[in-house]
Amino acid sequence: MAKPDPEEVVRLVEAFPGASADAGDSDGGEATAATEIGRVDELLNGAYGALTRNWYPELRRRAAAHADGDCLRERVLEHVEAVPSFRLSDGPTPLEERREALTRAAALTDEVREIAEWYGTLRSRLEGDRASLTRGERLLHDFGYALAHLLFLGASSPPAVVRRLRLAYRSVGVRIDETASAGGIEETRFTCPYRNVAAGTCGKRWVCHEKLDRVDDGYVTYLAERGVAYQRPRGCEDSEQCQSSVARDGPEQWWPKTPPAAVGADP
């Protein structure tokens, strides 16, 4: 299995620097801190509160289930990517008022910066770069990366890339169920014939998502180098179908993915 192992995922999650939802009531100086956090939440349009009260407890639940063998790493990563966010740009256009709000929020509490740093570490470790993979997974990643040079030769736009992807899906027996195109994003819903392979010993979709998706990771690496964002299959746990998307990779920024210092928003 790719690193980090489930216990490391739990440790990373437990290192969350923000106020947890199960923190007890307090008074005195801590009450003042709670008031400051309320102001931070207001400045960030509710993103801080949604992250600490709702998103983080669910993340802890999934991390614990992953450690117990009841939840795929992909399911943890899916939730990490769905973090409540505070948008700092409209595509390449900076949203100056929002950046000023982030500066004020960061001045009120170090947690705004610390959460961004923690989130970056958690996401990068869960996504896993090539060096974090086992030897077999590196071979699958490198196979996908090499194949991408042929598969996407001459394809530079999302529509062209997604046509090649769908061809690749079909060539290995994947059934395309639905396609959509909106706002420059090309989406594909499909049914994978390998979702129940070794389900009795490894769990449903383990082969698909923990192993075979390393080939897709090779596609992701190749396309990212060329300014195309390929969101490989996610969210397949509670459905027979999976979904992927392709879009032009843009410079859009949002907290907590973007730390305050990256947009000049540190006080």
ChimeraX commands (.cxc) that place a marker at each C-alpha (Angstrom):
marker #1 position 0.00,0.00,0.00 radius 0.5
marker #1 position 1.18,3.51,-0.72 radius 0.5
marker #1 position 2.57,5.58,2.09 radius 0.5
marker #1 position 1.53,6.99,4.47 radius 0.5
marker #1 position 0.20,3.96,6.30 radius 0.5
marker #1 position -3.18,4.22,8.06 radius 0.5
marker #1 position -1.66,4.95,11.47 radius 0.5
marker #1 position 0.34,7.82,10.02 radius 0.5
marker #1 position -2.84,9.19,8.48 radius 0.5
marker #1 position -4.43,9.18,11.94 radius 0.5
marker #1 position -1.42,11.01,13.40 radius 0.5
marker #1 position -1.53,13.62,10.65 radius 0.5
marker #1 position -5.24,14.17,11.19 radius 0.5
marker #1 position -4.88,14.40,14.99 radius 0.5
marker #1 position -2.24,17.12,14.52 radius 0.5
marker #1 position -5.00,19.51,13.40 radius 0.5
marker #1 position -4.14,22.93,14.88 radius 0.5
marker #1 position -7.65,24.40,14.94 radius 0.5
marker #1 position -10.33,24.26,17.62 radius 0.5
marker #1 position -12.03,20.85,17.49 radius 0.5
marker #1 position -15.77,20.42,17.52 radius 0.5
marker #1 position -15.68,18.40,20.75 radius 0.5
marker #1 position -13.74,21.03,22.74 radius 0.5
marker #1 position -15.45,21.79,26.01 radius 0.5
marker #1 position -17.05,25.08,26.94 radius 0.5
marker #1 position -14.72,27.56,28.55 radius 0.5
marker #1 position -14.67,31.01,30.09 radius 0.5
marker #1 position -12.21,33.78,30.90 radius 0.5
marker #1 position -9.33,34.15,28.45 radius 0.5
marker #1 position -10.54,31.19,26.40 radius 0.5
marker #1 position -13.90,32.88,26.00 radius 0.5
marker #1 position -12.07,35.85,24.49 radius 0.5
marker #1 position -10.29,33.47,22.13 radius 0.5
marker #1 position -13.67,32.03,21.14 radius 0.5
marker #1 position -14.87,35.54,20.31 radius 0.5
marker #1 position -11.82,36.05,18.11 radius 0.5
marker #1 position -12.51,32.76,16.35 radius 0.5
marker #1 position -16.07,33.90,15.75 radius 0.5
marker #1 position -14.70,37.03,14.12 radius 0.5
marker #1 position -12.34,34.90,12.00 radius 0.5
marker #1 position -15.28,32.79,10.86 radius 0.5
marker #1 position -17.17,35.96,9.91 radius 0.5
marker #1 position -14.20,37.30,7.93 radius 0.5
marker #1 position -13.84,33.99,6.08 radius 0.5
marker #1 position -17.56,33.76,5.22 radius 0.5
marker #1 position -18.16,30.79,7.51 radius 0.5
marker #1 position -15.39,28.64,6.04 radius 0.5
marker #1 position -13.52,28.37,9.35 radius 0.5
marker #1 position -16.58,27.24,11.30 radius 0.5
marker #1 position -17.68,24.75,8.62 radius 0.5
marker #1 position -14.15,23.34,8.55 radius 0.5
marker #1 position -13.78,22.91,12.31 radius 0.5
marker #1 position -17.35,21.95,13.25 radius 0.5
marker #1 position -18.38,19.72,10.36 radius 0.5
marker #1 position -15.55,18.82,8.02 radius 0.5
marker #1 position -12.88,17.97,10.59 radius 0.5
marker #1 position -14.98,15.56,12.72 radius 0.5
marker #1 position -15.88,13.63,9.56 radius 0.5
marker #1 position -12.21,13.57,8.58 radius 0.5
marker #1 position -11.34,12.04,11.96 radius 0.5
marker #1 position -14.05,9.43,11.48 radius 0.5
marker #1 position -12.77,8.44,8.06 radius 0.5
marker #1 position -9.15,8.35,9.21 radius 0.5
marker #1 position -10.09,6.03,12.09 radius 0.5
marker #1 position -12.11,3.82,9.73 radius 0.5
marker #1 position -9.14,3.73,7.36 radius 0.5
marker #1 position -6.90,2.58,10.21 radius 0.5
marker #1 position -9.42,-0.16,11.01 radius 0.5
marker #1 position -9.47,-1.30,7.38 radius 0.5
marker #1 position -13.05,-0.14,6.81 radius 0.5
marker #1 position -12.35,2.88,4.58 radius 0.5
marker #1 position -10.11,3.30,1.53 radius 0.5
marker #1 position -7.41,5.95,1.52 radius 0.5
marker #1 position -9.21,7.32,-1.54 radius 0.5
marker #1 position -12.27,8.03,0.61 radius 0.5
marker #1 position -10.13,9.99,3.07 radius 0.5
marker #1 position -8.53,11.95,0.23 radius 0.5
marker #1 position -11.92,12.61,-1.34 radius 0.5
marker #1 position -13.06,14.26,1.90 radius 0.5
marker #1 position -9.80,16.21,2.24 radius 0.5
marker #1 position -10.35,17.66,-1.23 radius 0.5
marker #1 position -13.89,18.68,-0.28 radius 0.5
marker #1 position -12.68,21.00,2.51 radius 0.5
marker #1 position -14.76,24.17,3.05 radius 0.5
marker #1 position -12.83,26.98,1.40 radius 0.5
marker #1 position -12.52,30.74,1.16 radius 0.5
marker #1 position -11.87,31.81,-2.43 radius 0.5
marker #1 position -9.08,34.35,-2.93 radius 0.5
marker #1 position -9.17,34.77,-6.70 radius 0.5
marker #1 position -11.54,34.51,-9.64 radius 0.5
marker #1 position -9.37,32.43,-11.93 radius 0.5
marker #1 position -6.23,34.54,-12.40 radius 0.5
marker #1 position -7.88,37.69,-11.04 radius 0.5
marker #1 position -7.08,38.41,-7.37 radius 0.5
marker #1 position -10.06,39.21,-5.14 radius 0.5
marker #1 position -8.48,42.03,-3.17 radius 0.5
marker #1 position -11.24,42.44,-0.58 radius 0.5
marker #1 position -11.06,38.74,0.24 radius 0.5
marker #1 position -7.29,38.86,0.54 radius 0.5
marker #1 position -7.63,41.76,2.95 radius 0.5
marker #1 position -10.16,39.74,4.94 radius 0.5
marker #1 position -7.68,36.85,5.10 radius 0.5
marker #1 position -4.99,39.25,6.34 radius 0.5
marker #1 position -7.29,40.44,9.14 radius 0.5
marker #1 position -8.21,36.87,10.03 radius 0.5
marker #1 position -4.55,35.82,10.15 radius 0.5
marker #1 position -3.85,38.79,12.46 radius 0.5
marker #1 position -6.51,37.59,14.89 radius 0.5
marker #1 position -5.19,34.03,15.28 radius 0.5
marker #1 position -2.20,31.97,14.14 radius 0.5
marker #1 position -4.62,29.11,13.45 radius 0.5
marker #1 position -5.45,30.60,10.04 radius 0.5
marker #1 position -1.82,30.11,8.95 radius 0.5
marker #1 position -1.32,26.88,10.87 radius 0.5
marker #1 position -4.41,25.22,9.40 radius 0.5
marker #1 position -3.23,26.07,5.89 radius 0.5
marker #1 position 0.20,24.55,6.60 radius 0.5
marker #1 position -1.37,21.45,8.17 radius 0.5
marker #1 position -3.78,21.06,5.27 radius 0.5
marker #1 position -0.95,21.28,2.73 radius 0.5
marker #1 position 1.02,18.59,4.56 radius 0.5
marker #1 position -2.00,16.31,4.93 radius 0.5
marker #1 position -3.05,16.62,1.31 radius 0.5
marker #1 position 0.43,16.10,-0.11 radius 0.5
marker #1 position 1.00,13.01,2.03 radius 0.5
marker #1 position -2.37,11.50,1.16 radius 0.5
marker #1 position -1.99,12.19,-2.55 radius 0.5
marker #1 position 1.46,10.66,-2.45 radius 0.5
marker #1 position 4.19,11.58,-4.88 radius 0.5
marker #1 position 6.13,8.97,-6.81 radius 0.5
marker #1 position 8.74,8.62,-4.07 radius 0.5
marker #1 position 6.07,7.61,-1.53 radius 0.5
marker #1 position 4.86,4.62,-3.56 radius 0.5
marker #1 position 5.86,0.98,-3.27 radius 0.5
marker #1 position 7.98,-0.47,-6.06 radius 0.5
marker #1 position 4.96,-2.07,-7.72 radius 0.5
marker #1 position 2.98,1.17,-7.50 radius 0.5
marker #1 position 5.89,3.13,-8.97 radius 0.5
marker #1 position 5.91,0.75,-11.92 radius 0.5
marker #1 position 2.18,1.35,-12.44 radius 0.5
marker #1 position 2.66,5.13,-12.15 radius 0.5
marker #1 position 5.57,5.11,-14.58 radius 0.5
marker #1 position 3.64,2.91,-17.00 radius 0.5
marker #1 position 0.78,5.43,-16.94 radius 0.5
marker #1 position 3.21,8.33,-17.39 radius 0.5
marker #1 position 4.91,6.65,-20.36 radius 0.5
marker #1 position 1.58,5.64,-21.90 radius 0.5
marker #1 position 0.34,9.23,-21.55 radius 0.5
marker #1 position 3.00,10.39,-24.03 radius 0.5
marker #1 position 1.30,8.26,-26.67 radius 0.5
marker #1 position -2.28,8.56,-25.48 radius 0.5
marker #1 position -2.32,12.37,-25.32 radius 0.5
marker #1 position 0.06,13.10,-28.21 radius 0.5
marker #1 position -1.23,16.25,-29.91 radius 0.5
marker #1 position -4.07,16.72,-27.37 radius 0.5
marker #1 position -3.75,20.02,-25.49 radius 0.5
marker #1 position -7.34,21.12,-24.75 radius 0.5
marker #1 position -9.69,19.52,-22.18 radius 0.5
marker #1 position -12.11,18.27,-24.91 radius 0.5
marker #1 position -9.26,16.64,-26.82 radius 0.5
marker #1 position -7.77,15.12,-23.66 radius 0.5
marker #1 position -11.07,13.72,-22.43 radius 0.5
marker #1 position -11.76,12.07,-25.78 radius 0.5
marker #1 position -8.47,10.20,-25.46 radius 0.5
marker #1 position -9.23,9.29,-21.84 radius 0.5
marker #1 position -12.59,7.82,-22.76 radius 0.5
marker #1 position -10.89,5.80,-25.47 radius 0.5
marker #1 position -8.45,4.49,-22.87 radius 0.5
marker #1 position -11.32,3.66,-20.49 radius 0.5
marker #1 position -13.18,1.70,-23.16 radius 0.5
marker #1 position -10.06,-0.15,-24.26 radius 0.5
marker #1 position -9.82,-1.83,-20.83 radius 0.5
marker #1 position -13.51,-2.68,-20.58 radius 0.5
marker #1 position -14.82,0.38,-18.74 radius 0.5
marker #1 position -18.39,1.34,-19.67 radius 0.5
marker #1 position -18.99,5.06,-20.25 radius 0.5
marker #1 position -22.40,5.86,-18.75 radius 0.5
marker #1 position -22.69,9.64,-19.01 radius 0.5
marker #1 position -20.71,12.63,-20.24 radius 0.5
marker #1 position -21.12,16.35,-19.60 radius 0.5
marker #1 position -19.41,19.58,-20.57 radius 0.5
marker #1 position -19.88,22.88,-18.73 radius 0.5
marker #1 position -17.73,25.86,-17.84 radius 0.5
marker #1 position -14.63,24.40,-19.46 radius 0.5
marker #1 position -14.90,21.19,-17.41 radius 0.5
marker #1 position -15.34,17.84,-19.16 radius 0.5
marker #1 position -16.92,15.19,-16.92 radius 0.5
marker #1 position -17.23,11.45,-17.42 radius 0.5
marker #1 position -19.29,8.99,-15.35 radius 0.5
marker #1 position -18.47,5.34,-15.87 radius 0.5
marker #1 position -18.71,1.86,-14.44 radius 0.5
marker #1 position -15.47,-0.01,-13.78 radius 0.5
marker #1 position -15.54,-3.80,-14.30 radius 0.5
marker #1 position -12.75,-4.27,-11.73 radius 0.5
marker #1 position -14.51,-2.75,-8.72 radius 0.5
marker #1 position -15.16,-6.14,-7.09 radius 0.5
marker #1 position -11.86,-7.84,-7.95 radius 0.5
marker #1 position -10.42,-9.42,-4.77 radius 0.5
marker #1 position -13.26,-7.80,-2.79 radius 0.5
marker #1 position -13.45,-10.78,-0.46 radius 0.5
marker #1 position -9.86,-10.43,0.73 radius 0.5
marker #1 position -8.96,-6.77,0.13 radius 0.5
marker #1 position -12.32,-5.00,0.19 radius 0.5
marker #1 position -14.51,-3.45,-2.48 radius 0.5
marker #1 position -12.75,-1.25,-5.02 radius 0.5
marker #1 position -9.38,-1.76,-3.30 radius 0.5
marker #1 position -7.78,-3.08,-6.48 radius 0.5
marker #1 position -9.33,-0.24,-8.51 radius 0.5
marker #1 position -8.43,2.66,-6.25 radius 0.5
marker #1 position -5.43,1.60,-4.20 radius 0.5
marker #1 position -3.57,-0.07,-7.07 radius 0.5
marker #1 position -4.88,0.41,-10.62 radius 0.5
marker #1 position -5.42,4.14,-10.05 radius 0.5
marker #1 position -1.63,4.51,-9.89 radius 0.5
marker #1 position -1.76,4.27,-13.70 radius 0.5
marker #1 position -4.17,7.22,-13.64 radius 0.5
marker #1 position -1.71,9.03,-11.38 radius 0.5
marker #1 position 0.79,8.76,-14.22 radius 0.5
marker #1 position -1.75,10.49,-16.47 radius 0.5
marker #1 position -2.25,13.18,-13.81 radius 0.5
marker #1 position 1.49,13.86,-13.63 radius 0.5
marker #1 position 1.86,14.08,-17.39 radius 0.5
marker #1 position -1.15,16.35,-17.91 radius 0.5
marker #1 position -0.27,18.65,-14.98 radius 0.5
marker #1 position 3.08,19.32,-16.62 radius 0.5
marker #1 position 1.13,20.58,-19.63 radius 0.5
marker #1 position -1.35,22.79,-17.78 radius 0.5
marker #1 position -4.29,20.36,-17.82 radius 0.5
marker #1 position -5.97,19.30,-14.57 radius 0.5
marker #1 position -7.16,15.69,-14.66 radius 0.5
marker #1 position -9.28,14.85,-11.61 radius 0.5
marker #1 position -9.06,11.10,-11.64 radius 0.5
marker #1 position -11.93,8.96,-10.33 radius 0.5
marker #1 position -13.19,9.85,-6.87 radius 0.5
marker #1 position -16.36,9.24,-4.89 radius 0.5
marker #1 position -17.02,5.68,-6.00 radius 0.5
marker #1 position -17.59,4.19,-2.54 radius 0.5
marker #1 position -21.37,4.50,-2.35 radius 0.5
marker #1 position -22.16,4.07,-6.02 radius 0.5
marker #1 position -21.58,1.56,-8.78 radius 0.5
marker #1 position -20.32,4.47,-10.87 radius 0.5
marker #1 position -17.17,6.59,-10.73 radius 0.5
marker #1 position -16.57,10.08,-12.07 radius 0.5
marker #1 position -13.57,11.91,-13.49 radius 0.5
marker #1 position -13.10,15.40,-14.91 radius 0.5
marker #1 position -10.68,17.29,-17.11 radius 0.5
marker #1 position -10.21,21.07,-17.16 radius 0.5
marker #1 position -7.63,23.69,-17.97 radius 0.5
marker #1 position -5.41,24.02,-14.92 radius 0.5
marker #1 position -5.83,27.56,-13.63 radius 0.5
marker #1 position -4.23,29.70,-10.95 radius 0.5
marker #1 position -7.34,29.97,-8.77 radius 0.5
marker #1 position -6.43,30.37,-5.10 radius 0.5
marker #1 position -8.38,29.62,-1.94 radius 0.5
marker #1 position -7.75,29.14,1.77 radius 0.5
marker #1 position -6.76,26.70,3.31 radius 0.5
marker #1 position -5.09,25.27,0.18 radius 0.5
marker #1 position -3.37,28.64,-0.30 radius 0.5
marker #1 position -1.60,29.85,2.88 radius 0.5
marker #1 position -1.87,33.54,3.77 radius 0.5
marker #1 position 1.81,34.21,2.99 radius 0.5
marker #1 position 1.36,32.96,-0.60 radius 0.5
marker #1 position -0.94,35.89,-1.40 radius 0.5
marker #1 position 0.76,38.46,0.78 radius 0.5
marker #1 position -1.93,38.08,3.42 radius 0.5
marker #1 position 0.28,37.45,6.45 radius 0.5
marker #1 position 0.02,40.32,8.95 radius 0.5
marker link #1:1,2 radius 0.2
marker link #1:2,3 radius 0.2
marker link #1:3,4 radius 0.2
marker link #1:4,5 radius 0.2
marker link #1:5,6 radius 0.2
marker link #1:6,7 radius 0.2
marker link #1:7,8 radius 0.2
marker link #1:8,9 radius 0.2
marker link #1:9,10 radius 0.2
marker link #1:10,11 radius 0.2
marker link #1:11,12 radius 0.2
marker link #1:12,13 radius 0.2
marker link #1:13,14 radius 0.2
marker link #1:14,15 radius 0.2
marker link #1:15,16 radius 0.2
marker link #1:16,17 radius 0.2
marker link #1:17,18 radius 0.2
marker link #1:18,19 radius 0.2
marker link #1:19,20 radius 0.2
marker link #1:20,21 radius 0.2
marker link #1:21,22 radius 0.2
marker link #1:22,23 radius 0.2
marker link #1:23,24 radius 0.2
marker link #1:24,25 radius 0.2
marker link #1:25,26 radius 0.2
marker link #1:26,27 radius 0.2
marker link #1:27,28 radius 0.2
marker link #1:28,29 radius 0.2
marker link #1:29,30 radius 0.2
marker link #1:30,31 radius 0.2
marker link #1:31,32 radius 0.2
marker link #1:32,33 radius 0.2
marker link #1:33,34 radius 0.2
marker link #1:34,35 radius 0.2
marker link #1:35,36 radius 0.2
marker link #1:36,37 radius 0.2
marker link #1:37,38 radius 0.2
marker link #1:38,39 radius 0.2
marker link #1:39,40 radius 0.2
marker link #1:40,41 radius 0.2
marker link #1:41,42 radius 0.2
marker link #1:42,43 radius 0.2
marker link #1:43,44 radius 0.2
marker link #1:44,45 radius 0.2
marker link #1:45,46 radius 0.2
marker link #1:46,47 radius 0.2
marker link #1:47,48 radius 0.2
marker link #1:48,49 radius 0.2
marker link #1:49,50 radius 0.2
marker link #1:50,51 radius 0.2
marker link #1:51,52 radius 0.2
marker link #1:52,53 radius 0.2
marker link #1:53,54 radius 0.2
marker link #1:54,55 radius 0.2
marker link #1:55,56 radius 0.2
marker link #1:56,57 radius 0.2
marker link #1:57,58 radius 0.2
marker link #1:58,59 radius 0.2
marker link #1:59,60 radius 0.2
marker link #1:60,61 radius 0.2
marker link #1:61,62 radius 0.2
marker link #1:62,63 radius 0.2
marker link #1:63,64 radius 0.2
marker link #1:64,65 radius 0.2
marker link #1:65,66 radius 0.2
marker link #1:66,67 radius 0.2
marker link #1:67,68 radius 0.2
marker link #1:68,69 radius 0.2
marker link #1:69,70 radius 0.2
marker link #1:70,71 radius 0.2
marker link #1:71,72 radius 0.2
marker link #1:72,73 radius 0.2
marker link #1:73,74 radius 0.2
marker link #1:74,75 radius 0.2
marker link #1:75,76 radius 0.2
marker link #1:76,77 radius 0.2
marker link #1:77,78 radius 0.2
marker link #1:78,79 radius 0.2
marker link #1:79,80 radius 0.2
marker link #1:80,81 radius 0.2
marker link #1:81,82 radius 0.2
marker link #1:82,83 radius 0.2
marker link #1:83,84 radius 0.2
marker link #1:84,85 radius 0.2
marker link #1:85,86 radius 0.2
marker link #1:86,87 radius 0.2
marker link #1:87,88 radius 0.2
marker link #1:88,89 radius 0.2
marker link #1:89,90 radius 0.2
marker link #1:90,91 radius 0.2
marker link #1:91,92 radius 0.2
marker link #1:92,93 radius 0.2
marker link #1:93,94 radius 0.2
marker link #1:94,95 radius 0.2
marker link #1:95,96 radius 0.2
marker link #1:96,97 radius 0.2
marker link #1:97,98 radius 0.2
marker link #1:98,99 radius 0.2
marker link #1:99,100 radius 0.2
marker link #1:100,101 radius 0.2
marker link #1:101,102 radius 0.2
marker link #1:102,103 radius 0.2
marker link #1:103,104 radius 0.2
marker link #1:104,105 radius 0.2
marker link #1:105,106 radius 0.2
marker link #1:106,107 radius 0.2
marker link #1:107,108 radius 0.2
marker link #1:108,109 radius 0.2
marker link #1:109,110 radius 0.2
marker link #1:110,111 radius 0.2
marker link #1:111,112 radius 0.2
marker link #1:112,113 radius 0.2
marker link #1:113,114 radius 0.2
marker link #1:114,115 radius 0.2
marker link #1:115,116 radius 0.2
marker link #1:116,117 radius 0.2
marker link #1:117,118 radius 0.2
marker link #1:118,119 radius 0.2
marker link #1:119,120 radius 0.2
marker link #1:120,121 radius 0.2
marker link #1:121,122 radius 0.2
marker link #1:122,123 radius 0.2
marker link #1:123,124 radius 0.2
marker link #1:124,125 radius 0.2
marker link #1:125,126 radius 0.2
marker link #1:126,127 radius 0.2
marker link #1:127,128 radius 0.2
marker link #1:128,129 radius 0.2
marker link #1:129,130 radius 0.2
marker link #1:130,131 radius 0.2
marker link #1:131,132 radius 0.2
marker link #1:132,133 radius 0.2
marker link #1:133,134 radius 0.2
marker link #1:134,135 radius 0.2
marker link #1:135,136 radius 0.2
marker link #1:136,137 radius 0.2
marker link #1:137,138 radius 0.2
marker link #1:138,139 radius 0.2
marker link #1:139,140 radius 0.2
marker link #1:140,141 radius 0.2
marker link #1:141,142 radius 0.2
marker link #1:142,143 radius 0.2
marker link #1:143,144 radius 0.2
marker link #1:144,145 radius 0.2
marker link #1:145,146 radius 0.2
marker link #1:146,147 radius 0.2
marker link #1:147,148 radius 0.2
marker link #1:148,149 radius 0.2
marker link #1:149,150 radius 0.2
marker link #1:150,151 radius 0.2
marker link #1:151,152 radius 0.2
marker link #1:152,153 radius 0.2
marker link #1:153,154 radius 0.2
marker link #1:154,155 radius 0.2
marker link #1:155,156 radius 0.2
marker link #1:156,157 radius 0.2
marker link #1:157,158 radius 0.2
marker link #1:158,159 radius 0.2
marker link #1:159,160 radius 0.2
marker link #1:160,161 radius 0.2
marker link #1:161,162 radius 0.2
marker link #1:162,163 radius 0.2
marker link #1:163,164 radius 0.2
marker link #1:164,165 radius 0.2
marker link #1:165,166 radius 0.2
marker link #1:166,167 radius 0.2
marker link #1:167,168 radius 0.2
marker link #1:168,169 radius 0.2
marker link #1:169,170 radius 0.2
marker link #1:170,171 radius 0.2
marker link #1:171,172 radius 0.2
marker link #1:172,173 radius 0.2
marker link #1:173,174 radius 0.2
marker link #1:174,175 radius 0.2
marker link #1:175,176 radius 0.2
marker link #1:176,177 radius 0.2
marker link #1:177,178 radius 0.2
marker link #1:178,179 radius 0.2
marker link #1:179,180 radius 0.2
marker link #1:180,181 radius 0.2
marker link #1:181,182 radius 0.2
marker link #1:182,183 radius 0.2
marker link #1:183,184 radius 0.2
marker link #1:184,185 radius 0.2
marker link #1:185,186 radius 0.2
marker link #1:186,187 radius 0.2
marker link #1:187,188 radius 0.2
marker link #1:188,189 radius 0.2
marker link #1:189,190 radius 0.2
marker link #1:190,191 radius 0.2
marker link #1:191,192 radius 0.2
marker link #1:192,193 radius 0.2
marker link #1:193,194 radius 0.2
marker link #1:194,195 radius 0.2
marker link #1:195,196 radius 0.2
marker link #1:196,197 radius 0.2
marker link #1:197,198 radius 0.2
marker link #1:198,199 radius 0.2
marker link #1:199,200 radius 0.2
marker link #1:200,201 radius 0.2
marker link #1:201,202 radius 0.2
marker link #1:202,203 radius 0.2
marker link #1:203,204 radius 0.2
marker link #1:204,205 radius 0.2
marker link #1:205,206 radius 0.2
marker link #1:206,207 radius 0.2
marker link #1:207,208 radius 0.2
marker link #1:208,209 radius 0.2
marker link #1:209,210 radius 0.2
marker link #1:210,211 radius 0.2
marker link #1:211,212 radius 0.2
marker link #1:212,213 radius 0.2
marker link #1:213,214 radius 0.2
marker link #1:214,215 radius 0.2
marker link #1:215,216 radius 0.2
marker link #1:216,217 radius 0.2
marker link #1:217,218 radius 0.2
marker link #1:218,219 radius 0.2
marker link #1:219,220 radius 0.2
marker link #1:220,221 radius 0.2
marker link #1:221,222 radius 0.2
marker link #1:222,223 radius 0.2
marker link #1:223,224 radius 0.2
marker link #1:224,225 radius 0.2
marker link #1:225,226 radius 0.2
marker link #1:226,227 radius 0.2
marker link #1:227,228 radius 0.2
marker link #1:228,229 radius 0.2
marker link #1:229,230 radius 0.2
marker link #1:230,231 radius 0.2
marker link #1:231,232 radius 0.2
marker link #1:232,233 radius 0.2
marker link #1:233,234 radius 0.2
marker link #1:234,235 radius 0.2
marker link #1:235,236 radius 0.2
marker link #1:236,237 radius 0.2
marker link #1:237,238 radius 0.2
marker link #1:238,239 radius 0.2
marker link #1:239,240 radius 0.2
marker link #1:240,241 radius 0.2
marker link #1:241,242 radius 0.2
marker link #1:242,243 radius 0.2
marker link #1:243,244 radius 0.2
marker link #1:244,245 radius 0.2
marker link #1:245,246 radius 0.2
marker link #1:246,247 radius 0.2
marker link #1:247,248 radius 0.2
marker link #1:248,249 radius 0.2
marker link #1:249,250 radius 0.2
marker link #1:250,251 radius 0.2
marker link #1:251,252 radius 0.2
marker link #1:252,253 radius 0.2
marker link #1:253,254 radius 0.2
marker link #1:254,255 radius 0.2
marker link #1:255,256 radius 0.2
marker link #1:256,257 radius 0.2
marker link #1:257,258 radius 0.2
marker link #1:258,259 radius 0.2
marker link #1:259,260 radius 0.2
marker link #1:260,261 radius 0.2
marker link #1:261,262 radius 0.2
marker link #1:262,263 radius 0.2
marker link #1:263,264 radius 0.2
marker link #1:264,265 radius 0.2
marker link #1:265,266 radius 0.2
marker link #1:266,267 radius 0.2
view
